[in-house]
């Protein structure tokens, strides 16, 4: 799945809410053993620089959220009225 391509399709108006919700999913996940150290460090880097809402920051958050909690990630996209993107994520997870 091309996470960056999905993030590019998210409007600027929804990026802050998406970032916040993805951070919550990642922090509350009980599947933290699935996260690679490299991905965790990437997210930490973007957080420290205040750039989680940028394309690169959201791409890392999306990758982590799909890895840790794919169903909850789909729910977030659906709740933010990003149904087309939610369907793409769901299809990619099913195929994996």
TIRO-2110 file (N, C-alpha, C; in Angstrom, 1 decimal):
// TIRO-2110
0.9, -1.2, 0.0, N, 1, A
0.0, 0.0, 0.0, CA, 1, A
0.9, 1.2, 0.0, C, 1, A
0.6, 2.2, -0.8, N, 2, A
1.3, 3.4, -0.9, CA, 2, A
0.7, 4.5, 0.1, C, 2, A
1.3, 4.5, 1.3, N, 3, A
0.8, 5.4, 2.3, CA, 3, A
0.8, 6.8, 1.9, C, 3, A
1.9, 7.2, 1.3, N, 4, A
2.1, 8.6, 0.9, CA, 4, A
1.0, 9.0, -0.1, C, 4, A
0.7, 8.2, -1.0, N, 5, A
-0.4, 8.5, -2.0, CA, 5, A
-1.7, 8.7, -1.3, C, 5, A
-2.0, 7.8, -0.3, N, 6, A
-3.3, 8.0, 0.4, CA, 6, A
-3.3, 9.3, 1.2, C, 6, A
-2.2, 9.7, 1.8, N, 7, A
-2.1, 10.9, 2.6, CA, 7, A
-2.2, 12.1, 1.6, C, 7, A
-1.7, 12.1, 0.4, N, 8, A
-1.8, 13.2, -0.5, CA, 8, A
-3.3, 13.4, -0.9, C, 8, A
-4.1, 12.4, -0.7, N, 9, A
-5.6, 12.6, -1.1, CA, 9, A
-6.4, 13.2, 0.1, C, 9, A
-5.8, 13.4, 1.3, N, 10, A
-6.4, 13.9, 2.4, CA, 10, A
-6.4, 15.5, 2.3, C, 10, A
-7.5, 16.1, 2.4, N, 11, A
-7.5, 17.6, 2.3, CA, 11, A
-6.7, 18.2, 3.5, C, 11, A
-6.2, 19.4, 3.3, N, 12, A
-5.5, 20.1, 4.3, CA, 12, A
-6.4, 20.3, 5.6, C, 12, A
-7.6, 20.5, 5.3, N, 13, A
-8.6, 20.8, 6.4, CA, 13, A
-8.8, 19.6, 7.3, C, 13, A
-8.5, 18.4, 6.9, N, 14, A
-8.7, 17.2, 7.7, CA, 14, A
-7.4, 16.7, 8.3, C, 14, A
-6.3, 17.2, 7.9, N, 15, A
-5.0, 16.6, 8.3, CA, 15, A
-4.8, 16.7, 9.8, C, 15, A
-5.2, 17.8, 10.4, N, 16, A
-4.9, 18.0, 11.9, CA, 16, A
-5.8, 16.9, 12.7, C, 16, A
-7.0, 16.8, 12.3, N, 17, A
-7.9, 15.8, 13.0, CA, 17, A
-7.4, 14.4, 12.8, C, 17, A
-7.0, 14.1, 11.5, N, 18, A
-6.5, 12.8, 11.2, CA, 18, A
-5.2, 12.5, 12.0, C, 18, A
-4.3, 13.5, 12.0, N, 19, A
-3.0, 13.3, 12.8, CA, 19, A
-3.3, 13.0, 14.3, C, 19, A
-4.2, 13.7, 14.9, N, 20, A
-4.5, 13.6, 16.3, CA, 20, A
-5.2, 12.2, 16.5, C, 20, A
-6.1, 11.8, 15.7, N, 21, A
-6.7, 10.5, 15.9, CA, 21, A
-5.8, 9.3, 15.6, C, 21, A
-4.9, 9.4, 14.7, N, 22, A
-3.9, 8.4, 14.4, CA, 22, A
-2.9, 8.2, 15.6, C, 22, A
-2.5, 9.4, 16.1, N, 23, A
-1.6, 9.3, 17.3, CA, 23, A
-2.3, 8.6, 18.5, C, 23, A
-3.6, 8.9, 18.7, N, 24, A
-4.4, 8.3, 19.8, CA, 24, A
-4.4, 6.7, 19.5, C, 24, A
-4.7, 6.3, 18.3, N, 25, A
-4.7, 4.9, 18.0, CA, 25, A
-3.4, 4.2, 18.3, C, 25, A
-2.3, 4.9, 17.9, N, 26, A
-1.0, 4.3, 18.0, CA, 26, A
-0.7, 4.2, 19.5, C, 26, A
-0.9, 5.3, 20.3, N, 27, A
-0.6, 5.3, 21.7, CA, 27, A
-1.4, 4.3, 22.5, C, 27, A
-2.6, 4.1, 22.1, N, 28, A
-3.5, 3.2, 22.9, CA, 28, A
-3.5, 1.8, 22.5, C, 28, A
-2.7, 1.5, 21.4, N, 29, A
-2.7, 0.1, 20.9, CA, 29, A
-2.0, -0.8, 21.8, C, 29, A
-2.5, -2.0, 21.9, N, 30, A
-1.9, -3.1, 22.7, CA, 30, A
-1.0, -4.0, 21.8, C, 30, A
-0.9, -3.6, 20.6, N, 31, A
-0.1, -4.4, 19.6, CA, 31, A
1.3, -3.7, 19.3, C, 31, A
1.8, -3.0, 20.3, N, 32, A
3.0, -2.3, 20.1, CA, 32, A
4.2, -3.1, 19.6, C, 32, A
4.2, -4.4, 19.8, N, 33, A
5.3, -5.3, 19.4, CA, 33, A
5.4, -5.4, 17.9, C, 33, A
4.3, -5.0, 17.2, N, 34, A
4.3, -5.0, 15.7, CA, 34, A
5.1, -3.8, 15.1, C, 34, A
5.3, -2.8, 15.9, N, 35, A
5.9, -1.6, 15.4, CA, 35, A
7.5, -1.7, 15.4, C, 35, A
8.0, -1.4, 14.2, N, 36, A
9.5, -1.5, 14.1, CA, 36, A
10.1, -0.3, 14.8, C, 36, A
11.3, -0.5, 15.3, N, 37, A
12.1, 0.6, 15.9, CA, 37, A
12.3, 1.8, 15.0, C, 37, A
12.5, 1.5, 13.7, N, 38, A
12.7, 2.5, 12.7, CA, 38, A
11.5, 3.4, 12.6, C, 38, A
10.3, 2.8, 12.5, N, 39, A
9.1, 3.5, 12.3, CA, 39, A
8.8, 4.3, 13.6, C, 39, A
9.0, 3.8, 14.7, N, 40, A
8.8, 4.5, 16.0, CA, 40, A
9.7, 5.7, 16.0, C, 40, A
11.0, 5.6, 15.6, N, 41, A
11.9, 6.7, 15.6, CA, 41, A
11.5, 7.8, 14.6, C, 41, A
11.0, 7.3, 13.5, N, 42, A
10.6, 8.3, 12.5, CA, 42, A
9.4, 9.1, 13.0, C, 42, A
8.5, 8.5, 13.7, N, 43, A
7.3, 9.2, 14.2, CA, 43, A
7.8, 10.2, 15.3, C, 43, A
8.7, 9.7, 16.2, N, 44, A
9.3, 10.5, 17.2, CA, 44, A
10.0, 11.8, 16.6, C, 44, A
10.7, 11.6, 15.6, N, 45, A
11.4, 12.7, 14.9, CA, 45, A
10.4, 13.7, 14.4, C, 45, A
9.3, 13.3, 13.8, N, 46, A
8.3, 14.3, 13.3, CA, 46, A
7.6, 14.9, 14.5, C, 46, A
7.4, 14.2, 15.5, N, 47, A
6.7, 14.8, 16.7, CA, 47, A
7.6, 15.9, 17.3, C, 47, A
8.9, 15.5, 17.5, N, 48, A
9.8, 16.5, 18.1, CA, 48, A
10.0, 17.8, 17.2, C, 48, A
9.8, 17.7, 15.9, N, 49, A
9.9, 18.8, 15.1, CA, 49, A
8.6, 19.5, 14.8, C, 49, A
7.5, 19.0, 15.4, N, 50, A
6.2, 19.6, 15.2, CA, 50, A
5.6, 19.4, 13.8, C, 50, A
6.0, 18.3, 13.1, N, 51, A
5.6, 18.1, 11.7, CA, 51, A
4.8, 16.9, 11.5, C, 51, A
4.1, 16.4, 12.5, N, 52, A
3.2, 15.2, 12.3, CA, 52, A
2.1, 15.5, 11.3, C, 52, A
1.7, 16.7, 11.1, N, 53, A
0.6, 17.0, 10.2, CA, 53, A
1.1, 17.2, 8.7, C, 53, A
2.4, 17.1, 8.5, N, 54, A
2.9, 17.2, 7.1, CA, 54, A
2.6, 15.9, 6.4, C, 54, A
2.8, 15.9, 5.1, N, 55, A
2.7, 14.7, 4.3, CA, 55, A
3.6, 13.6, 4.9, C, 55, A
4.8, 13.9, 5.2, N, 56, A
5.7, 12.9, 5.7, CA, 56, A
5.3, 12.4, 7.0, C, 56, A
5.0, 13.3, 7.9, N, 57, A
4.5, 12.9, 9.3, CA, 57, A
3.3, 12.0, 9.2, C, 57, A
2.3, 12.4, 8.5, N, 58, A
1.1, 11.7, 8.3, CA, 58, A
1.3, 10.3, 7.7, C, 58, A
2.2, 10.3, 6.8, N, 59, A
2.5, 9.0, 6.1, CA, 59, A
3.1, 8.0, 7.1, C, 59, A
4.0, 8.4, 8.0, N, 60, A
4.5, 7.6, 9.1, CA, 60, A
3.4, 7.2, 10.1, C, 60, A
2.6, 8.1, 10.4, N, 61, A
1.5, 7.8, 11.4, CA, 61, A
0.5, 6.8, 10.7, C, 61, A
0.2, 7.0, 9.5, N, 62, A
-0.7, 6.1, 8.8, CA, 62, A
-0.2, 4.7, 8.7, C, 62, A
1.1, 4.6, 8.4, N, 63, A
1.7, 3.3, 8.3, CA, 63, A
1.7, 2.5, 9.6, C, 63, A
2.0, 3.3, 10.7, N, 64, A
2.0, 2.7, 12.0, CA, 64, A
0.6, 2.3, 12.5, C, 64, A
-0.4, 3.1, 12.2, N, 65, A
-1.8, 2.9, 12.6, CA, 65, A
-2.3, 1.6, 11.9, C, 65, A
-2.0, 1.5, 10.6, N, 66, A
-2.5, 0.4, 9.8, CA, 66, A
-1.8, -0.9, 10.3, C, 66, A
-0.5, -0.8, 10.6, N, 67, A
0.2, -1.9, 11.2, CA, 67, A
-0.3, -2.4, 12.5, C, 67, A
-0.6, -1.4, 13.4, N, 68, A
-1.0, -1.8, 14.8, CA, 68, A
-2.5, -2.1, 14.9, C, 68, A
-3.3, -1.2, 14.3, N, 69, A
-4.8, -1.3, 14.4, CA, 69, A
-5.5, -1.0, 13.1, C, 69, A
-5.5, -1.9, 12.2, N, 70, A
-6.1, -1.6, 10.8, CA, 70, A
-7.6, -1.3, 10.9, C, 70, A
-8.3, -2.0, 11.7, N, 71, A
-9.8, -1.8, 11.8, CA, 71, A
-10.1, -0.4, 12.3, C, 71, A
-9.4, 0.0, 13.4, N, 72, A
-9.6, 1.3, 14.0, CA, 72, A
-9.2, 2.4, 13.0, C, 72, A
-8.1, 2.1, 12.2, N, 73, A
-7.7, 3.1, 11.2, CA, 73, A
-8.8, 3.3, 10.2, C, 73, A
-9.4, 2.3, 9.7, N, 74, A
-10.5, 2.3, 8.8, CA, 74, A
-11.6, 3.1, 9.4, C, 74, A
-11.9, 2.9, 10.6, N, 75, A
-13.0, 3.6, 11.3, CA, 75, A
-12.7, 5.1, 11.4, C, 75, A
-11.5, 5.5, 11.6, N, 76, A
-11.1, 6.9, 11.7, CA, 76, A
-11.3, 7.6, 10.3, C, 76, A
-10.9, 6.9, 9.3, N, 77, A
-11.1, 7.5, 7.9, CA, 77, A
-12.6, 7.6, 7.6, C, 77, A
-13.3, 6.6, 8.0, N, 78, A
-14.8, 6.7, 7.7, CA, 78, A
-15.4, 7.8, 8.5, C, 78, A
-15.0, 8.0, 9.8, N, 79, A
-15.6, 9.0, 10.6, CA, 79, A
-15.2, 10.4, 10.1, C, 79, A
-14.1, 10.5, 9.4, N, 80, A
-13.7, 11.8, 8.9, CA, 80, A
-14.2, 12.0, 7.5, C, 80, A
-15.1, 11.2, 7.1, N, 81, A
-15.8, 11.3, 5.8, CA, 81, A
-14.7, 11.1, 4.6, C, 81, A
-13.8, 10.1, 4.9, N, 82, A
-12.9, 9.8, 3.8, CA, 82, A
-13.1, 8.3, 3.5, C, 82, A
-14.3, 8.0, 3.1, N, 83, A
-14.8, 6.7, 2.8, CA, 83, A
-14.0, 6.0, 1.7, C, 83, A
-13.7, 6.7, 0.7, N, 84, A
-12.9, 6.1, -0.4, CA, 84, A
-11.6, 5.6, 0.0, C, 84, A
-10.9, 6.4, 0.9, N, 85, A
-9.6, 6.1, 1.4, CA, 85, A
-9.7, 4.9, 2.4, C, 85, A
-10.8, 5.0, 3.2, N, 86, A
-11.1, 3.9, 4.2, CA, 86, A
-11.2, 2.5, 3.4, C, 86, A
-11.9, 2.6, 2.3, N, 87, A
-12.1, 1.4, 1.5, CA, 87, A
-10.8, 0.9, 0.9, C, 87, A
-9.9, 1.8, 0.5, N, 88, A
-8.6, 1.4, 0.0, CA, 88, A
-7.8, 0.7, 1.0, C, 88, A
-7.8, 1.3, 2.2, N, 89, A
-7.0, 0.7, 3.3, CA, 89, A
-7.6, -0.7, 3.7, C, 89, A
-8.9, -0.8, 3.8, N, 90, A
-9.5, -2.0, 4.1, CA, 90, A
-9.2, -3.1, 3.1, C, 90, A
-9.3, -2.8, 1.8, N, 91, A
-8.9, -3.7, 0.8, CA, 91, A
-7.5, -4.2, 0.8, C, 91, A
-6.6, -3.2, 1.1, N, 92, A
-5.2, -3.6, 1.2, CA, 92, A
-4.9, -4.5, 2.4, C, 92, A
-5.6, -4.2, 3.5, N, 93, A
-5.4, -5.1, 4.7, CA, 93, A
-5.9, -6.5, 4.5, C, 93, A
-7.0, -6.6, 3.8, N, 94, A
-7.6, -7.9, 3.5, CA, 94, A
-6.7, -8.7, 2.6, C, 94, A
-6.0, -8.1, 1.7, N, 95, A
-5.2, -8.7, 0.7, CA, 95, A
-3.8, -9.2, 1.4, C, 95, A
-3.5, -8.5, 2.4, N, 96, A
-2.1, -8.7, 3.1, CA, 96, A
-2.1, -10.0, 3.9, C, 96, A
END
